Amino acid sequence: MTVTKESIIGDVLDMDRETAPYFFEMGMHCLGCPSARGETIEQACMVHGVDPDELVAKLNAHFAK
């Protein structure tokens, strides 16, 4: 899986639950919330003041393992 800023958080989590800590790191502790699962990575990063490119890089490194 290749993650982009347009990737839906719920899709990323469904592919690998072990990605949850990356979202927790950015302060997103509401991963079970339906609206959070439907957000894009870019939308969530904007709300939490996080660089989406940094999170996307971490997630893609995780999936490359």
Secondary structure in CASP SS format (residue, H / E / C, confidence):
PFRMAT SS
TARGET T0000
AUTHOR 0000-0000-0000
METHOD secondary structure of the structure
MODEL  1
M C 1.00
T C 1.00
V C 1.00
T C 1.00
K C 1.00
E C 1.00
S C 1.00
I E 1.00
I H 1.00
G H 1.00
D H 1.00
V H 1.00
L H 1.00
D H 1.00
M H 1.00
D C 1.00
R H 1.00
E H 1.00
T H 1.00
A H 1.00
P H 1.00
Y H 1.00
F H 1.00
F H 1.00
E H 1.00
M C 1.00
G C 1.00
M C 1.00
H C 1.00
C C 1.00
L C 1.00
G C 1.00
C C 1.00
P H 1.00
S H 1.00
A H 1.00
R H 1.00
G C 1.00
E C 1.00
T E 1.00
I H 1.00
E H 1.00
Q H 1.00
A H 1.00
C H 1.00
M H 1.00
V H 1.00
H H 1.00
G C 1.00
V C 1.00
D C 1.00
P H 1.00
D H 1.00
E H 1.00
L H 1.00
V H 1.00
A H 1.00
K H 1.00
L H 1.00
N H 1.00
A H 1.00
H H 1.00
F H 1.00
A H 1.00
K C 1.00
END
